[in-house]
Amino acid sequence: MINTTTPEPLTVREICTAANLTQSALAARFGIPQRTVENWCSGSRACAPYIRRMMMECLGLLER
């Protein structure tokens, strides 16, 4: 679990690792195009912090 007081959410790559999901599985879980997740993980595109926090919350990676 990660403390919710953490100012910046994990990167998408870190979220995949923490949730033990592949990029493909993360994309399918949230209905996001796989290419978008690949771009976020490679750093060629940025994922908004609120989206990363939502993914972390939905995957149970945030402490309450």
C-alpha positions in Angstrom: 0.0 0.0 0.0 1.1 3.5 -0.7 0.2 6.4 1.6 -2.4 8.8 0.1 -0.4 11.8 1.4 2.2 11.1 -1.3 2.2 14.3 -3.3 2.8 12.7 -6.7 1.2 9.5 -7.8 3.3 6.6 -9.2 4.3 6.5 -12.8 2.2 4.2 -15.0 5.1 1.8 -15.2 5.4 1.8 -11.4 1.6 1.2 -11.2 1.9 -1.8 -13.5 4.7 -3.2 -11.4 3.0 -2.6 -8.1 -0.2 -4.2 -9.3 1.6 -7.1 -11.0 -0.1 -6.2 -14.4 1.3 -6.1 -17.9 0.7 -3.0 -19.9 -1.8 -4.9 -21.9 -3.7 -6.0 -18.8 -3.7 -2.5 -17.4 -5.1 -1.1 -20.7 -7.8 -3.8 -20.8 -8.7 -3.3 -17.1 -9.4 0.5 -17.6 -10.5 0.4 -21.3 -7.5 2.5 -22.4 -5.9 1.8 -25.8 -2.8 -0.3 -25.4 -0.7 2.1 -27.4 -1.6 4.9 -25.0 -0.4 2.9 -22.0 2.8 2.0 -24.0 3.4 5.7 -24.6 2.8 6.5 -20.9 5.3 3.8 -19.9 7.9 4.8 -22.4 7.7 8.4 -21.4 6.8 9.6 -24.9 3.5 10.9 -23.5 2.5 12.0 -20.1 -0.4 10.6 -18.1 -2.2 13.1 -16.0 -1.7 12.8 -12.3 -5.4 12.5 -11.6 -5.6 9.5 -13.9 -2.7 7.8 -12.3 -4.2 8.4 -8.8 -7.5 7.0 -10.0 -5.8 3.9 -11.3 -3.9 3.5 -8.1 -7.1 3.8 -6.1 -9.0 1.3 -8.2 -6.2 -1.2 -8.0 -6.0 -0.9 -4.2 -2.6 0.7 -4.2 -3.5 3.7 -1.9 -3.9 3.5 1.9 -6.9 5.1 3.3 
